[in-house]
Amino acid sequence: MGQSVSLTDFDWQLDSEEPHAVRRREILKKHPEIKSLMAKTDYKMVVMTYVCVIAQLVTAYMVKDSSWFNVVLLAYTFGGCMTHLLWSIVHEASHRTLFGRSRPMANTLTAMVANTPVGFPMAVTFKRYHMLHHRYQGDGRYDVDLPTYFEAKMFSTTLGKVLFCILQPVCYYVRPLFMLPMTPTLLEVVNVLQILAVNYAVAHYWGAKAFFYLLGGSLMTLGFHPLGAHFIADHYLYEKGSETYSYYGWLNMFVFNGGYHNEHHDFPSVPGSYLPEVKKMAPEFYTNYIHDSWWTSMIKFIKDKDMGMYSRRVREIPSALKTNSKDS
């Protein structure tokens, strides 16, 4: 099982304000020009949505008669890149940066299109929970990005942390159902039916290998994968001074600059393609808390006995209001 994690509880910071709300005020006071980026949209991601969806479906068809080794290898490599591009489009759509805030349905429908070859429904539900993650980061009542005590105890050894990294997509998918269940909306039901229909059609007409390429590939690459490692690197406490970390390397091309994570949390309405501009406009705010590599950050998380599931800052934001069905 390996050595046990030395931590026994989360890093509690009771009655503290959401950290990026504080930073946002400070940054805008010194650099009001950043407001010009907050009204931007990025239609290029709409085009990328259809390119990636078509690429995934064509590849799934092409591997239906391949060896299992080739299917798994392609799903982990090429499929992994496509999956993260599509997941990132869903993420951008949740912030309404594709068509702007005035066209919420266009953003949502594009997210649902991006969800098509991922294998499990998440486009609509993700937005509801992700908005809470931004508004109440670290608040254990609303931020389902935080692991539960059950997970912290279950994955409390070196091997346990490896298993968590592998099972990340499952944990992230199931956790909200227990931590903060919400009544499904009509669009969520449609999203579920959409993905069930696609999965059935792929499995029925193209076979198990094509189906595995899509669903199995998503599960593999959103977990123990050089790109999936960013789910660990983003918010676990590598240093006591910050609970959010950025990465400026070349892998950002597969997540629409999602590695600019401090910039993103400071200004979530700025499209990913413009986040480097935020860093340029306010460089003094983005000189620390930087990962050189997502992969090595995940390996450190696994190997370091002083890091584990408890390596998250938890708070109860005084202004937090019970929000279990709507988002802003």
Secondary structure, 3 states (H helix, E strand, C coil): CCCECCCCCCEECCCCCCHHHHHHHHHHHHCHHHHHHCCCCCCHHHHHHHHHHHHHHHHHHHCCCCCHHHHHHHHHCHHHHHHHHHHHHHHHHHCCCCCCCCCHHHHHHHHHHHHCCCCCCCHHHHHHHHHHHHHCCCECCCCCCCCCHHHHHHCCEHHHHHHHHHHHHHHHHHHHHHHCCCCCCHHHHHHHHHHHHHHHHHHHHHCHHHHHHHHHHHHHHCCCCCCCCHHHHCCCCCECCECCCEECCHHHHHCCCCCCHHHHHHCCCCCHHHHHHHHHHCHHHCCCCEECCHHHHHHHHHHCCCCCCCCCEEECCCCCCCCCCCCC
